[in-house]
């Protein structure tokens, strides 16, 4: 069980670093859109109790708001 735990932690760390590396060439507006979508997805999931529709809807709304804030 310990081996599976270590592998999953390492895989998560690698995925996080690859994801952060993908943001290096983004404009300020693109970063704001991505952050808004992430925050909106978390908010939608929390408000709807983990519903997939709520998560996707929150991500869409958050992305639009983040995009418009940095214009």
Secondary structure, DSSP 8 states (H G I E B T S, - for coil): -HHHHHHHHHHHHHHHHHHHHTTTT--HHHHHHHHHHHHHHHHHHHHTTS-HHHHHHHHHHHHHHHHHHT-
